[in-house]
């Protein structure tokens, strides 16, 4: 229960913070060396799991093959044409120095999904199938993202959907009719190292000037969802532009 409450608090803070990103390039070896495991003394199961979780190193180097994986309703889904276009344009802006961006295939991921169709697929199952599919496609890292939107904020002010990545809650800071939220994380395919997270949002106040404010709720939700994707892609570019020199600095440090 404490872990669930902590996850919920983190999710609320991420969404309230609006658009933004974080990067990580820290060393698991250095983190573990700060306090070596005691010798000759029994350790608890959680102690061992914590040390195992920490024992990963950043190995990504640009240019790289980066997968794009879209989660919808808890499962990997095809990337809609409109969103694919936004990602393609982003790859063009980033240029060859960052490598190539490849959609992770739901068909390939299905090869590794051993869950019975009558049971709900867990978050771990989804993330593992994405990493396995990305490995089969020989990708170096995978950017996993999900997005959702609602046009009934007043009827349901606290939650936007059952999010897969962090279980986000939405608490809009102003009176809006529709709200879209998006989030993503960049994982190393080989060892699961988390290189960065990205958050973005959009609401009807953001899109009203472009689309008008009298659209049906479904159309309005679609529009804030599309705007949130654009914002997510923009923040992802910023995250990658920050991450690339950080990883290059690690290489120089090792030499």
SERO-4910 file (N, C-alpha, C, O; in steps of 0.05 Angstrom, whole numbers):
BEGIN
 pado doro    nc1    nc2    nc3   cac1   cac2   cac3    cc1    cc2    cc3    oc1    oc2    oc3
  Unk    A     16    -24      0      0      0      0     17     25      0     11     45    -14
  Unk    A     39     25     15     56     48     16     68     53    -12     70     76    -20
  Unk    A     77     31    -25     88     35    -53     67     46    -71     73     63    -88
  Unk    A     42     37    -69     20     47    -86     16     76    -81     12     91   -100
  Unk    A     15     84    -55     11    113    -49     34    129    -60     30    151    -70
  Unk    A     59    119    -57     82    134    -68     80    137    -98     86    159   -108
  Unk    A     73    116   -112     70    117   -141     49    138   -149     53    153   -168
  Unk    A     27    138   -134      5    157   -140     15    185   -136      9    203   -153
  Unk    A     29    191   -114     39    218   -109     58    227   -131     56    249   -140
  Unk    A     76    209   -139     95    216   -160     80    222   -186     87    241   -200
  Unk    A     60    205   -192     45    210   -217     31    236   -217     31    251   -237
  Unk    A     19    244   -194      5    269   -192     25    292   -196     19    311   -211
  Unk    A     48    290   -184     68    311   -187     78    314   -216     82    336   -226
  Unk    A     81    291   -229     90    292   -257     70    306   -274     77    323   -291
  Unk    A     44    300   -271     24    312   -288     20    341   -281     17    358   -299
  Unk    A     20    348   -255     17    376   -248     40    392   -258     37    416   -263
  Unk    A     64    380   -260     87    395   -270     84    402   -299     99    419   -309
  Unk    A     65    389   -313     61    396   -341     82    384   -359     92    362   -353
  Unk    A     89    398   -380    109    388   -399    137    388   -386    144    407   -371
  Unk    A    153    368   -392    180    368   -381    193    341   -386    180    323   -397
  Unk    A    218    338   -379    233    314   -383    255    311   -362    263    331   -349
  Unk    A    265    287   -359    288    281   -342    306    261   -356    297    245   -372
  Unk    A    332    263   -351    351    244   -363    366    231   -340    368    241   -318
  Unk    A    378    207   -346    394    193   -327    417    180   -341    414    167   -362
  Unk    A    441    183   -330    465    170   -341    483    160   -318    507    155   -323
  Unk    A    472    157   -295    488    149   -272    497    119   -274    484    104   -288
  Unk    A    518    112   -260    529     86   -261    519     68   -238    519     77   -215
  Unk    A    509     45   -244    501     26   -224    525     17   -207    522     13   -183
  Unk    A    548     13   -220    572      4   -206    579     25   -185    585     18   -162
  Unk    A    579     50   -192    586     71   -173    566     73   -150    573     77   -127
  Unk    A    541     70   -157    520     71   -136    523     49   -116    520     53    -92
  Unk    A    529     25   -126    532      2   -108    558      4    -92    560     -5    -69
  Unk    A    579     16   -104    604     19    -90    603     38    -67    620     38    -49
  Unk    A    583     56    -67    580     75    -45    576     61    -18    583     72      3
  Unk    A    563     38    -19    559     22      5    559     -7     -3    538    -18     -8
  Unk    A    583    -20     -3    584    -48    -11    567    -66      6    562    -60     30
  Unk    A    559    -88     -5    542   -107     10    559   -119     33    582   -125     29
  Unk    A    547   -121     56    562   -132     79    570   -161     75    554   -177     63
  Unk    A    594   -168     84    604   -196     80    598   -212    105    602   -203    127
  Unk    A    590   -236    100    585   -255    123    559   -250    138    554   -264    157
  Unk    A    543   -231    129    518   -226    142    495   -231    123    497   -225     99
  Unk    A    473   -243    133    451   -249    115    438   -223    106    436   -203    122
  Unk    A    429   -222     81    415   -199     71    386   -206     66    380   -229     60
  Unk    A    368   -187     67    340   -193     62    335   -195     32    352   -187     16
  Unk    A    312   -206     25    305   -209     -3    304   -182    -16    313   -179    -39
  Unk    A    292   -163     -3    290   -136    -15    317   -123    -19    321   -109    -39
  Unk    A    336   -128     -1    363   -117     -4    376   -128    -29    388   -114    -45
  Unk    A    373   -154    -33    384   -167    -57    371   -157    -82    384   -152   -103
  Unk    A    345   -153    -82    331   -143   -105    338   -114   -112    340   -107   -135
  Unk    A    342    -98    -90    350    -70    -95    377    -69   -108    381    -54   -127
  Unk    A    396    -86    -99    423    -86   -111    422    -96   -140    437    -86   -157
  Unk    A    406   -116   -144    403   -127   -171    391   -105   -190    399   -103   -213
  Unk    A    371    -91   -180    358    -70   -196    378    -47   -203    377    -36   -224
  Unk    A    396    -42   -185    415    -19   -188    438    -27   -207    451     -9   -218
  Unk    A    443    -53   -211    467    -62   -225    464    -60   -255    466    -80   -269
  Unk    A    458    -37   -265    457    -32   -294    474     -7   -301    476     11   -285
  Unk    A    484     -8   -325    501     14   -335    489     26   -360    477     12   -376
  Unk    A    493     52   -364    484     64   -389    502     56   -412    526     63   -412
  Unk    A    492     43   -432    508     33   -454    500     46   -481    513     41   -501
  Unk    A    479     61   -481    469     73   -506    489     94   -517    499    111   -502
  Unk    A    494     92   -543    511    112   -556    498    120   -582    486    103   -596
  Unk    A    499    145   -589    487    155   -614    509    156   -636    532    162   -630
  Unk    A    501    151   -661    474    145   -671    466    117   -662    482     99   -659
  Unk    A    440    113   -659    429     88   -650    403     81   -664    391     98   -678
  Unk    A    395     56   -662    369     48   -672    350     49   -648    352     34   -629
  Unk    A    331     68   -649    312     72   -627    284     64   -636    274     74   -656
  Unk    A    272     47   -620    245     39   -626    225     58   -614    230     71   -594
  Unk    A    202     61   -628    179     76   -618    157     57   -612    147     44   -630
  Unk    A    148     55   -587    128     36   -579    105     52   -566    109     66   -547
  Unk    A     81     48   -577     57     62   -567     40     43   -551     32     21   -561
  Unk    A     33     50   -526     16     34   -510    -13     45   -510    -16     69   -507
  Unk    A    -32     28   -514    -60     36   -512    -75     14   -498    -74     -9   -505
  Unk    A    -90     22   -477   -106      3   -461    -88    -19   -450    -96    -42   -448
  Unk    A    -63    -12   -443    -46    -31   -430    -30    -49   -448    -14    -65   -439
  Unk    A    -33    -46   -475    -19    -64   -493     -6    -48   -515    -14    -25   -521
  Unk    A     14    -59   -528     27    -47   -550      7    -44   -573     -6    -64   -580
  Unk    A      6    -21   -586    -13    -17   -607      1     -4   -631     23      8   -628
  Unk    A    -11     -7   -655      1      7   -678      0     37   -674    -17     47   -660
  Unk    A     19     51   -686     21     80   -684      3     92   -705      7     87   -729
  Unk    A    -18    108   -698    -35    120   -718    -19    137   -737      2    148   -730
  Unk    A    -30    141   -761    -16    155   -782     -8    184   -774     14    193   -779
  Unk    A    -27    198   -760    -21    225   -752      2    226   -732     19    244   -734
  Unk    A      3    208   -713     24    207   -693     50    199   -706     72    209   -700
  Unk    A     49    180   -725     73    171   -739     85    193   -755    110    196   -756
  Unk    A     69    210   -766     79    233   -781     94    252   -763    115    263   -770
  Unk    A     83    257   -739     96    275   -719    124    263   -711    143    278   -710
  Unk    A    125    237   -707    151    225   -700    170    226   -723    194    230   -719
  Unk    A    160    222   -747    178    223   -771    190    251   -774    214    254   -780
  Unk    A    173    271   -770    183    299   -772    204    304   -751    223    319   -755
  Unk    A    200    293   -727    219    297   -705    245    284   -712    266    296   -707
  Unk    A    245    260   -724    270    246   -732    285    263   -752    309    264   -752
  Unk    A    270    276   -770    283    294   -790    296    317   -777    318    325   -785
  Unk    A    284    329   -756    296    352   -743    321    343   -727    340    358   -726
  Unk    A    320    320   -715    343    311   -700    367    304   -718    390    310   -711
  Unk    A    362    292   -740    383    286   -759    397    260   -755    391    245   -736
  Unk    A    415    254   -773    429    228   -773    446    223   -749    452    200   -742
  Unk    A    454    244   -735    471    241   -712    458    225   -690    471    213   -673
  Unk    A    431    224   -690    416    209   -670    409    181   -679    401    165   -663
  Unk    A    413    176   -705    407    149   -714    380    147   -728    372    166   -741
  Unk    A    367    124   -726    342    120   -739    321    112   -719    327    100   -698
  Unk    A    296    118   -725    273    113   -707    255     92   -721    246     97   -743
  Unk    A    249     71   -707    235     48   -719    211     41   -702    214     36   -678
  Unk    A    187     39   -713    164     30   -697    168      1   -688    177    -16   -703
  Unk    A    162     -4   -662    162    -31   -652    137    -45   -661    115    -35   -657
  Unk    A    140    -68   -674    118    -82   -686    101    -97   -666    111   -114   -651
  Unk    A     75    -92   -664     57   -107   -647     56   -137   -655     53   -154   -637
  Unk    A     59   -143   -680     59   -171   -689     83   -186   -678     80   -209   -669
  Unk    A    106   -173   -679    130   -186   -668    127   -188   -638    135   -209   -626
  Unk    A    117   -168   -625    113   -169   -596     94   -192   -588     97   -204   -567
  Unk    A     74   -197   -605     54   -218   -599     67   -245   -598     57   -264   -585
  Unk    A     90   -248   -611    104   -274   -611    114   -281   -583    118   -304   -576
  Unk    A    118   -260   -566    129   -264   -540    108   -262   -517    115   -263   -494
  Unk    A     83   -257   -525     62   -254   -505     50   -281   -498     36   -292   -515
  Unk    A     56   -290   -474     46   -317   -467     21   -316   -450     12   -337   -440
  Unk    A     10   -292   -446    -14   -290   -430    -39   -301   -444    -41   -299   -468
  Unk    A    -56   -314   -429    -82   -323   -440    -99   -299   -447   -100   -279   -432
  Unk    A   -112   -300   -470   -127   -277   -480   -150   -270   -461   -160   -247   -462
  Unk    A   -158   -288   -444   -181   -283   -426   -172   -267   -401   -189   -259   -385
  Unk    A   -146   -264   -398   -136   -250   -375   -123   -223   -383   -112   -221   -405
  Unk    A   -125   -204   -365   -113   -178   -371    -83   -180   -370    -71   -192   -352
  Unk    A    -70   -168   -390    -41   -168   -391    -30   -148   -371    -40   -126   -370
  Unk    A    -10   -156   -355      1   -139   -335     20   -118   -347     29   -121   -370
  Unk    A     26    -98   -331     46    -78   -340     72    -91   -346     85    -85   -367
  Unk    A     81   -109   -329    107   -123   -333    106   -139   -359    125   -138   -374
  Unk    A     84   -153   -364     82   -168   -389     84   -150   -414     98   -157   -433
  Unk    A     71   -127   -413     72   -108   -435    100    -98   -440    109    -98   -463
  Unk    A    113    -89   -419    140    -78   -421    160    -99   -430    178    -94   -447
  Unk    A    157   -124   -420    175   -145   -428    171   -153   -457    191   -157   -472
  Unk    A    146   -154   -466    141   -161   -494    152   -139   -513    161   -145   -535
  Unk    A    151   -114   -504    162    -92   -520    192    -95   -522    203    -92   -544
  Unk    A    205   -100   -500    234   -103   -500    242   -127   -517    262   -126   -532
  Unk    A    227   -149   -516    234   -173   -531    230   -167   -561    246   -176   -578
  Unk    A    208   -154   -568    203   -147   -596    225   -128   -606    235   -131   -629
  Unk    A    233   -109   -590    254    -90   -597    281   -105   -601    296    -99   -619
  Unk    A    285   -125   -584    310   -141   -587    309   -157   -613    329   -159   -627
  Unk    A    286   -168   -620    283   -183   -645    288   -165   -669    297   -173   -690
  Unk    A    281   -139   -666    285   -120   -687    313   -106   -686    319    -88   -701
  Unk    A    329   -116   -667    357   -107   -664    358    -76   -659    374    -62   -671
  Unk    A    341    -67   -641    340    -39   -632    358    -36   -608    360    -54   -591
  Unk    A    369    -12   -605    386     -7   -582    371      3   -557    377     -4   -535
  Unk    A    351     20   -562    335     30   -541    306     33   -551    302     33   -576
  Unk    A    287     35   -533    260     37   -542    246     60   -526    248     61   -501
  Unk    A    233     77   -540    217     98   -528    188     89   -526    175     87   -546
  Unk    A    179     84   -502    152     74   -497    135     97   -488    141    111   -469
  Unk    A    113    102   -502     96    124   -495     67    116   -495     58     98   -508
  Unk    A     51    131   -480     22    128   -480      9    155   -476     21    174   -465
  Unk    A    -15    157   -485    -29    182   -485    -59    177   -481    -69    156   -491
  Unk    A    -72    195   -468   -101    192   -465   -113    220   -461    -99    239   -456
  Unk    A   -139    222   -465   -153    247   -462   -181    243   -453   -193    222   -458
  Unk    A   -193    263   -441   -220    262   -432   -233    288   -438   -220    309   -436
  Unk    A   -259    288   -444   -274    312   -449   -296    316   -428   -315    331   -432
  Unk    A   -293    302   -406   -313    304   -384   -300    310   -358   -306    296   -338
  Unk    A   -282    329   -357   -267    336   -333   -286    341   -310   -280    333   -287
  Unk    A   -307    355   -315   -325    363   -293   -339    339   -281   -345    339   -257
  Unk    A   -345    318   -297   -358    294   -287   -338    276   -274   -345    261   -255
  Unk    A   -313    276   -282   -293    258   -272   -267    273   -267   -248    270   -283
  Unk    A   -265    289   -246   -243    308   -244   -217    296   -235   -196    310   -237
  Unk    A   -216    271   -226   -191    261   -214   -175    243   -232   -151    244   -232
  Unk    A   -188    226   -248   -172    207   -264   -179    209   -293   -201    214   -301
  Unk    A   -158    205   -309   -162    206   -338   -164    178   -350   -178    175   -370
  Unk    A   -151    159   -339   -151    132   -350   -135    114   -332   -122    123   -313
  Unk    A   -135     88   -338   -117     69   -324    -91     69   -339    -87     54   -359
  Unk    A    -72     85   -330    -47     88   -344    -30     63   -339    -31     51   -318
  Unk    A    -14     56   -359      4     33   -357     30     39   -344     40     24   -328
  Unk    A     42     62   -352     69     68   -343     71     75   -314     87     63   -299
  Unk    A     56     95   -305     58    103   -277     31    107   -263     30    116   -240
  Unk    A      9    101   -276    -17    104   -264    -24    132   -257    -31    139   -235
  Unk    A    -21    150   -277    -23    179   -272    -52    187   -266    -71    176   -276
  Unk    A    -54    208   -249    -79    221   -244    -77    250   -254    -55    261   -255
  Unk    A   -100    261   -261   -100    288   -272   -116    306   -254   -139    301   -247
  Unk    A   -103    327   -246   -116    348   -229   -111    375   -243    -93    389   -236
  Unk    A   -128    382   -263   -124    406   -278   -123    431   -259   -139    433   -241
  Unk    A   -105    449   -265   -102    473   -249   -121    495   -256   -122    516   -243
  Unk    A   -137    491   -277   -156    511   -285   -181    498   -297   -180    474   -302
  Unk    A   -202    513   -300   -227    502   -310   -225    496   -340   -223    514   -356
  Unk    A   -225    470   -347   -223    462   -374   -245    442   -381   -255    428   -363
  Unk    A   -252    440   -406   -272    421   -415   -259    394   -423   -272    373   -421
  Unk    A   -235    396   -433   -221    372   -442   -191    373   -434   -180    395   -433
  Unk    A   -180    350   -429   -152    349   -420   -139    324   -433   -150    303   -432
  Unk    A   -115    328   -443    -99    305   -454    -72    304   -440    -60    325   -436
  Unk    A    -64    281   -434    -38    277   -420    -22    255   -435    -34    236   -445
  Unk    A      4    259   -436     21    239   -449     47    236   -432     56    254   -419
  Unk    A     58    212   -434     82    207   -419     98    186   -434     87    169   -449
  Unk    A    124    186   -430    142    167   -444    166    161   -428    174    177   -410
  Unk    A    179    139   -433    205    133   -421    222    119   -442    213    103   -458
  Unk    A    248    124   -440    268    113   -459    284     92   -444    297     97   -424
  Unk    A    281     67   -453    294     44   -440    315     31   -458    312     30   -482
  Unk    A    337     22   -446    356      6   -460    344    -21   -465    334    -34   -446
  Unk    A    345    -31   -489    333    -57   -496    349    -79   -483    337    -99   -474
  Unk    A    375    -77   -481    391    -99   -471    389   -103   -441    388   -126   -432
  Unk    A    390    -81   -426    390    -84   -397    369    -69   -382    368    -70   -357
  Unk    A    351    -55   -396    329    -41   -383    336    -15   -370    320     -4   -354
  Unk    A    360     -5   -375    368     20   -363    350     43   -372    344     46   -396
  Unk    A    339     59   -353    321     81   -360    337    107   -365    347    119   -347
  Unk    A    338    115   -390    354    138   -398    338    165   -394    350    186   -392
  Unk    A    312    163   -393    297    188   -390    267    184   -389    257    163   -398
  Unk    A    254    203   -379    224    204   -378    215    231   -389    229    251   -387
  Unk    A    191    230   -401    180    255   -413    151    256   -405    137    236   -404
  Unk    A    142    281   -399    114    285   -393    104    309   -410    119    328   -414
  Unk    A     79    308   -418     67    331   -433     37    330   -430     25    310   -423
  Unk    A     25    353   -435     -4    354   -433    -15    375   -452      1    391   -464
  Unk    A    -41    376   -456    -55    396   -471    -84    397   -461    -94    377   -450
  Unk    A    -97    420   -464   -125    422   -456   -140    438   -477   -128    448   -496
  Unk    A   -166    441   -473   -183    455   -493   -176    484   -495   -180    496   -516
  Unk    A   -165    496   -474   -156    523   -476   -132    526   -495   -128    546   -508
  Unk    A   -116    504   -496    -93    504   -514   -102    503   -543    -90    516   -561
  Unk    A   -122    486   -549   -130    482   -577   -154    498   -586   -161    497   -610
  Unk    A   -167    512   -568   -192    526   -575   -188    547   -597   -205    550   -614
  Unk    A   -165    561   -596   -161    581   -616   -158    569   -644   -166    582   -664
  Unk    A   -147    546   -645   -143    533   -671   -168    518   -681   -173    517   -705
  Unk    A   -183    507   -662   -205    490   -670   -233    500   -662   -253    489   -672
  Unk    A   -234    520   -646   -260    529   -636   -268    513   -611   -257    492   -606
  Unk    A   -288    523   -597   -294    511   -571   -321    498   -570   -331    490   -549
  Unk    A   -334    494   -594   -361    482   -594   -361    454   -606   -382    445   -615
  Unk    A   -338    442   -608   -337    415   -619   -351    395   -601   -353    400   -577
  Unk    A   -359    373   -612   -370    351   -596   -348    341   -578   -324    344   -585
  Unk    A   -355    329   -556   -335    321   -536   -315    301   -548   -291    303   -541
  Unk    A   -324    283   -565   -306    263   -577   -285    277   -594   -261    271   -593
  Unk    A   -294    296   -610   -275    310   -627   -256    327   -611   -232    329   -617
  Unk    A   -266    339   -590   -249    356   -573   -228    338   -559   -205    346   -557
  Unk    A   -236    315   -550   -217    297   -537   -196    288   -557   -172    287   -549
  Unk    A   -204    283   -581   -184    275   -602   -164    298   -607   -140    293   -611
  Unk    A   -174    322   -606   -156    345   -612   -137    350   -589   -114    357   -594
  Unk    A   -146    348   -564   -127    352   -543   -107    328   -541    -84    332   -533
  Unk    A   -117    305   -549    -98    282   -550    -76    287   -571    -53    282   -566
  Unk    A    -84    296   -595    -65    302   -616    -45    324   -607    -21    322   -612
  Unk    A    -56    344   -593    -39    366   -584    -19    356   -563      4    365   -562
  Unk    A    -28    338   -546    -10    327   -525     12    310   -538     35    311   -528
  Unk    A      6    296   -560     27    281   -574     48    300   -585     72    295   -582
  Unk    A     39    322   -597     58    341   -608     76    352   -586    100    354   -589
  Unk    A     64    359   -563     80    369   -540     99    347   -530    122    353   -523
  Unk    A     90    322   -529    107    300   -520    131    297   -539    153    294   -529
  Unk    A    126    298   -565    148    295   -584    168    318   -581    193    314   -582
  Unk    A    158    342   -577    176    365   -573    193    361   -548    218    366   -549
  Unk    A    181    353   -526    197    348   -502    216    325   -505    238    325   -494
  Unk    A    208    305   -520    226    282   -525    251    291   -541    273    282   -535
  Unk    A    247    308   -560    270    319   -574    289    333   -555    314    329   -556
  Unk    A    278    349   -537    295    363   -518    310    343   -500    333    347   -494
  Unk    A    296    322   -492    308    302   -475    332    289   -490    353    285   -478
  Unk    A    328    281   -515    349    268   -530    372    287   -536    395    278   -535
  Unk    A    367    313   -540    388    332   -545    405    336   -520    429    342   -522
  Unk    A    393    333   -497    408    334   -472    423    308   -466    445    308   -456
  Unk    A    410    286   -473    421    259   -466    446    253   -483    465    242   -473
  Unk    A    446    260   -508    468    254   -526    495    264   -516    514    248   -515
  Unk    A    498    290   -510    524    299   -500    531    287   -472    554    284   -466
  Unk    A    511    281   -456    516    268   -430    528    241   -434    547    233   -420
  Unk    A    518    225   -453    529    199   -458    557    201   -471    574    184   -466
  Unk    A    560    221   -488    587    225   -500    607    232   -479    630    223   -482
  Unk    A    599    247   -459    617    254   -437    626    229   -422    648    228   -412
  Unk    A    608    210   -419    615    185   -406    637    170   -421    656    159   -409
  Unk    A    635    170   -447    656    157   -464    683    170   -460    703    157   -458
  Unk    A    682    197   -460    708    211   -456    720    206   -429    744    204   -426
  Unk    A    702    203   -409    712    197   -382    725    170   -379    744    167   -364
  Unk    A    715    151   -394    725    124   -393    752    121   -407    768    103   -401
  Unk    A    758    139   -426    783    137   -441    806    148   -426    829    148   -436
***
